[in-house]
């Protein structure tokens, strides 16, 4: 078993334990089966363990997922209504690979872009040949690595945006992960701008 496939299996186990099959309205076995082709493709991959297993919006809608994160038994929360959360869509060029699961390679909370306006950070990320994370990918970080919110920083998710221009963000509030949003010209000392190196769907391993 490769490091990448072992890590993907571990993350899949966590999603199942947190009730993601219920969100998808399928059994746990059916949920695991949907990830099987991608995990099998990783058996001969040299990606390593610095990856995120991300279920697409078509499989699990993002509205309720922050509540399935936690730090020290403090559940994640949001004050945004579900329709607001659903309005944050991937921007052109940052759409996910074909689903129902895909990988984010070398995800980061964007510590080097802390206290930067989203529009400014987007240009810096582009010039550094990195990719801004989407809402779904940020939720995957908060789900698989909630400790990053404590050890590193909260983060904006510049790969997604609502029709009114806001970008989603995840940070610590009241000792728990919180999903919110910021305006593209706002600056916050506690927010980085999350990024990755690449996205990989199952077809890219063939």
N, C-alpha and C positions, 0 to 999 in steps of 0.2 A: 504494500500500500504506500503510495507516495505521500509526502507531507501535505500536499494540496488536497488530496482526496480525504485524508484523515481529518484535516481541518474543516473541510466542507461537511463531512459527516457529523462532526462535533457540533457545528453550527445548526445543522438540520435538526439534530436531537434537541437543541435548545428551543428552536422554533416550535417543535411539536410539544415540548413540555410547557411552553407558554400559551398553548391553545390556538396556534395559528390555523390548524385544520378546522377548528370551529368557525373562525373568521371566514375561511374559504368555503365553509359548508360542505366539507367532505370528510371522510374518515382519515385517521392518522396514517393508515396503510396507503390510502390513495394519495395523500399528500406526499409521503415519502417516495412513492412510485414516480411522481412528477419530477422529482429531483434526481432520480436514478441515472438518466442518460448523461447529465452533466457531471455527476460525481464519477461515473464510469469513465468518462473522457479524461478525467483528471488523473487516472491511474498511471498514465504515461507522461504526465506533465512535470516540468521542472519549475513550476511557479513558486513553490514553497508555501509557507503558511500565512503569509501576509496578504490575505484575501478576505473578502466579504461575500457571503452567499445572500443574494437579494431576491426575494420573491417579487414578481411584477404586480402592478396595480390590478391587472386583470385577474390575478389569483387571490390577492388579499388587498382590499381597499385600505387606504392609509388612515382613514378617519379615526379608527379606534386603537391604532397600534401603539401610540405613546403610552396608553394606560397599561400596556403589557410590559413596559420597561420598569426598572426599579433600581434604587441604590439603598442599601441598608434597610430593606423592606419598605422603603418609601416609594410608592407607586408614582410613575410619571403622570403628568396631567397637562391639560391645555384649557384655556378659556375661550378658544375659538370654536364657533359652531361647526358641525360636520361639513356643511356646504362650503365654508371658507377653506377648510383643509383640502377638500377635494378639488378646489379651484387652482391649487398650485401644480401646474403641469410642467413636464420637461420642456426646456427650450430647444429650439432648432439646433441640431448637432449633438444633443445630449440625451436623445431618446435611448431607452434601454435596448439591448439586443433582444432577439426573439425569446419569448418566455417558455415556460412559466417561471424559471429561475435563471439567473445569470450571475457572473462574478464581477466584483470590483477589485482591481489589483492595486495593491499598495495604497490603501485609504489613509487619509490623515485629517486631523481636525483643523489644519491650516494655521498652526501657531505662528508661522512666519508672516501671516497676513492679519494678525490681530490688530484691532483698532483702525481698520481700513474701511472706508465706505464700500458697500458692495460693488458699485460701478467701477471704482478704482481697483478694488481687489480682483475683479473679473479681468481687467486688462493685464494685471500682474500675473495672474494664473495663466492666461493665454500666452504671455511672453515667455513664461517659464516652461511652456509646452506641457502643461498639466491640464486636467479636466475638472471643472467644478462638480461637486456632488449634487444629486437631486434630493428631493424630499424623501423618497423611498430609501435611498442610500444612507441618508442621515439617520433615519429611523433604524436602519440595520446596524449602524454604529452604536446607537443608544441601546439597542437590544443585545448585541453581542459583546460590546465593550463599554458598558455604562461607566466603568471606572475612569475612562478617558475624560469624562466631563469633570472629574475631580483632579486627575493627575495632569491634564493638559489644559483644555479650555472648551467653552461652548463654541458654537459655530453657526455661521450662515450657510445656506445651501443654494448657491448661486445657479445651479443647473436647473432649478425650478423657479417659476414666477407666476403670480396671479395676474388677472387681466388688468388690475389697477396698479401693477408695477411692484408690489411687495414681494419679498423673498422670504421663505420659511427659515426659521432658526430654532436651534435646540440649545438650552443652557440649564444651569442649575438654579432652581428657585425653591425656597422653602424646603431645602435639603432633598429635593427630588428633581428628576429630569422634567423640563417644561418645553413644550412645543409652542412657539409663537411666530411672529413675523416682524420684519423691519422694512423700512423704506430704503430704496436704493442709494439715497444720498445721506443716510444716517451713519453715525460712527459710534461704536460701543467698545469700551476698553476690555470687556470680558469675552468678546466674540471674535474668533478667527473666521476664516472662510475656507471651508473644507474642500478637499480635492482628492483626486486619485491619478494614477498613471494611465490606466486603461480600463475598459469594460470588455468582458469576454462572454459570449454566448456559446452554447454547445457546438454550433456549426463551425466556430473558429478553431476547434480542436481537431477537426477532421482533416 
